[in-house]
Amino acid sequence: MEKNTLQLSFSSISVQSRRTKSEFFDQIKELLDWKLIEKEIRKPVVHLEKERKTSCLINQIFVYLIDYQYIKSMNSLVQNYEIILKELTKNCHHIESFKQVRAPKLSNLELVALNITAEYMSINSELQLFRCIFGTYLEAKIERSVYNKRKRKLFSYINKIRENLSHKFSEFTDVFIVDSTPIPICKISRAKRSEICSTDEIHPNFGYCAAQKTGYYGYKLHVVCDKNGVFHSFDFTPANVHDVNYLKDVKHNLENCFLIGDRGYISADYQSDLFTHSNIKLSVPMRKNQHDFVPFLWEKSKTRKRIETAFSQLCNQFSFNINFAKTFQGLATRILSKITSFTMIQYLNFFVFNRPLNKIKVNLS
């Protein structure tokens, strides 16, 4: 998967840095009333009175700076939302969602765009999101309670959008990686009396993460991504379900490809079934005590680390491992939104901005 990326010299970066700093100070000059500040400083007063007025002046400057940062984040959210909405409209307008009797002010596609933008900007709660859109044209289009309810109802719609975006990358590689990651819903000490994120069909359980060498209570997320880090399919199971069981679903989602996993997917029966059913060649490292031990190729180990990096990005920027949901539907929608946002930024990086695919911490506007 090769694409030309922008090459910036040190001189270009320096010029860009100075230009950004100059624009920042120009905006500060417009916000602050410098004539009033100069008048107060030069005003002859008693020493103690002068200290008091100087302190008030400093407080005023900090208030202006806080307001500036708030306005800046609010504007960038709206700008990022409009960029994401434009690309979603171009690529996903044909995807149908449930119809409402009365057309809402904020359409389903616009709501998904707002949700993706919030996840990308690390806005991890709806309270914080509606503080950021306060004073913009988005504030009058939807209320907080309606936003949450509609987002949960749009689970299948968001998943179709994610599948449509990930399908754009399918032609670039036939090498995929399978792995799982823990999704704790509460501390182990609260597990026995906790009833959140549970249904009649599926409920959380105790599990152990070998990579982190810790136990947890919750669910396990099974994921398949390609060697470039684009997620193609995922599913939830209770934490005590073994990783190898997810291979039953993989054979229906992929075909004619090469699949790399860790030692949790060692199974001669599943390996044979994948090859027979979908022509999927599963490659996993052998245990050292197995007969006819063969070391795992370094190239395969390096490729498999791509999914570990993707999990780390989801945890750091998208707060993947923090749970605020009280129902399983809310938890599933929350995880899906973060994965969809991750895929959306990859799409924008590669197809729109001509940037490295997995440069996730980057400004869109």
N, C-alpha and C positions, 0 to 999 in steps of 0.2 A: 504494500500500500504506500505509494510514493506520491508526494504532492509538493510543489514548490512552496517554500515558506519565505516570509519576508526577512531579509538580511539587513540588520541595522548596524552601522558602524558606531564606534565609541563617540565620534563627533556628533553623529545624529542623535544619539541618546542624550548627550550633554545638552544639545540645543533644545531638545524636547523637554528636558527637565527644567531648564531655565525659563522656557516659555510657560510651562505649567505653573511655576512659582510666581512668575510675573502676573499671570491671570488671577491667581489667588489673591495677591496683594491689591490688585485693582478692584476686585470685588469687596475686599475689606474696606478700602477707601470709600466706596460707595455706601457701605452699611453704616460706618461710623461718622459722627458729626465732629470732625476734627477742629472746627472753629470753636465749638463749645468746649472741647477738651483743652485747647490752647488758652482760652480765656480763663478757665478755672485754674490752670497751672500758674499763670502769670498774675493772678489776682493776689494782692497783698493781704495776707491773713496771719493770724497768730499761728505759731508753730503747731500746736495741737490741732487747731482747726484745719490747718493745711493737711496734716496727716489724715484727718477724718475724711476730708474731701478727696484726697488722693485715693484712699481706700474705696470710697464710693465710685470713683472713676474707674478703678481697676475692675470692680464688680460689674460695672456697666459694659466694659470691654468683653468680659467673660460671657455675659448674657448675649451680646451680639455674636460672639464666636459660636456659642451653642446654637443660636438661631440659624447661623450660617450653615453649620454642619447638618442641622435638621432639614433645612431647605435643600441642601445639596443631595442628601440621601433620598428625599422625597422626589426630587426631580430625576435622579438616576433610576429610581424604581419605575417611574412612569415611562422613561425613555427605554429602559430594558423591556418593559411590558409591551411597548409598541413594536419593538424589533421582533420579539418572540411571537406576538400575535400575527405580524405580517407573514412570517415564515410558516406558521401553523395554517393560516388561511390559504396560503399557496399550495401546501402539501396535503392538508387533511380536511379540506372543505367538503370532500365527498363522503366522509365518514358520518354515518347517521347516529343520532342519540335519541333518547326518549323525548317525546313531544309533550309540551305543556299546553293546557287549555288556553291560558293567557300568556302571550309572549313576554318574557321578562326583559327588563331594561338591559341586563348584562346577559348576553347569549351564553350557551354552554361552552362554545369554543373560547370566548373571551374569559370565562371563569377559569377554564383550564390554563389559559395563558397567564392569568394572574397567579394561579396556584404554582405553576412552574417558575415564574419570576420570583415569588416569595421563597421557594426552596433554594433556588440558585443564589439568592442574596443572603442566605443563612438566616432568614426570618422564620424562627422556629415555632412561633405561636400566632394564633389568629389575632390576639390582642395587640401584639406588636405590629402585625400587618395592617390592621385598621388604624393604628396610630400613624403609620407611614403614609397611608393614602388619604389621611385627613386633610381637607382643603383642596384636593384635586377633583377632577371631574369623575373619578372612579367612586368617590365617596357616595354620591347620590344614586349610584346604579344598583347597589346591593347592600343589605344589612349583614351584620356579623352572623347572626343565628341562621339566616337563610343561606349564607355562603357555606357554612359547615354542613348543613343538611343536603344541599344540592351536590356538594363535592363527594359525599359518600354515595349518593345515587349514581354518580357518573363514573363509578369504578370501571365498568366494562368499556365505557367510552374512552377513558384515559388510557386503558390498556391497549385498545385498538390504535390510538395515536402513537403509543410507544412502539408497538409492533411495526407500524408504518415507517417510523423514523429509523428503527434498527434494520429494517429490510433494505434501506438505501445502501447499507454497508455490506450486504450479503455477498456481492459479487467480488469483493476484494480479497477474500481468503476462504479457505476450506479447513482451517485449523481452529478448533474450539477448545475451551477449557471448562471443566466442571468443578465446582467447589461449593462449600456451604459456610455459613457464618451465623453466629448466635444472635438472637433477638431477645434479650432479657426484657421482661415487662415489669419486674419489681425485684427488690432485694430478696435473697433467699430467706432471711429472717421473717419476712412477711408472706412467704409463699403459701403456707398452710391456711391462712385466713383470708387470702386474696381471692376475689371472684371476678376480677377485671379481665377483659379480652378473652372471654370464654363463651362457647356456644354448645348446643347439644351435639353437634357433629364433630367439633374439634375443641380441645381445651389444652392449656399449657401444661408443661411437665418439667421435671428436673433433667438437666443434661450436663454434659462435660465438653468443654472446648479444648482439644489437644494443643492447638496452636498457642492459646493464651494460658493453658494449664490452670484453668479455673472452672468451677462449677457455676451454673446459673439456672434460673427458673424462667421458662418462657417458651419460645418457639425457635425453630431452625429454618433459615432461608436457604434454599437450594437454588443455585444460579448457574447458567451456562452463558459464557461470553466468548467472543472470538479473540484471537491473539492480539488484536489492537485495543481491547478493553471495552468493546461495545456489547452491552447486555442483550441477549436474544430471547431468553426465556427464564422463568423463575417459578418457584412454588413454595408453599409453607407446609411444615409438618411440626408436630410437637417435638420438643428438644430431645426426647429419648429415642427417636426414630433414627436408624442407621443410615448413613449417607448413601450406601449402595442401593437402597430401595428407590432412589430418585431416578436411577437408570431405566426403570420401567417406563417413565414418561419421556425420557430423552429420545428413545427410539422412534417416538411418534412426532417429534419436533425437528429432528435432523436426519439427513441421509447423505451418503456418499462423501463422508468427511473424516477427518482425523481428530480424535478426542483425547485430551490429556487430563489426567486426574492425579490425586495423591494416593497414599496407601489406604485411605478409607474406601477406595473403590476397587480393591483387589477381589476379584471373583471370576473364576474361569467360566462359570455358567453364564453370568451376565455378559461377559466379554464375547462369548460365542453367540449369544442371543442378539446382541447389538449388530454384529457383523452379518448374521443370517437375515435378520429382519430389515435392516436399513443400510447395510454396507458401511457401518461405522467402525473404524479401527480404534479401539480403546487402548491407550498406553498409560500404564501406571508403574511407579518404581517398585521393585521387589523388596521384600523383607530380607535382611541379611541371613536369616536362618532358613530361608527357602532353598529347596533343591535347585541345582543348576543356576545359582545366583548370577545375574548379569547386572553390572552397574547401570544406573539410569544416565542417559546422555545429558551432558551439560547444556546443550541447546534446548532440550525439552524442559529442563529445570528452570532455565531462564525465561522461557515462554510462559511457564505456569505461574511465575511470580507476577505476571501482569494482572491476574485477577486479585491477588493479594493487595497490590497497589490500588486497584479500583475500590476494594473494600475500605482501605485506609482513607481514600479521598471521600467516600461516602460518610465515614464516621467524622472526619475533621471538618469538612465544609458543610455537609448536609445534616449533621447531628443524627446520623443513622441509628446510633446505639442509645438514644434518649427517647423514652416513651412517655407521651402525654395522653394517649388514647385510653378510653375506658371500655370500649367494645372491640370485638375482633374485626368488625367491618371498618371501624375507624383506624385500627392498627394497620390493616391491609391497605387501605386507601393511602395512609400516610407513607408507608414503605413504597408503594407504587408511584406516588407523586415524586419522591426523591429519585427513584431510578429513572423515571420519565424526564425529570429535569436534567439529570446527569447526561442522558442520551441526547436531549435537546441541545445542550451546550456543545457536545461533541459534534453534532450536526452543523451547528453554526460555525464552529471553528474550522471544520474541514471544507464545507461546501459554500460558505458565505464569506468568511473573513480570511480564508487562506492562511490559517495558523496551525500550529501543532495540535493534533487531535485531542490529546488529553491535558491540555493547558486549561484547567477548569477555573482556577482563580485568576480571572481576567475580566476587565470591564467591557461590556458589550457596547455601551453608548460612547 
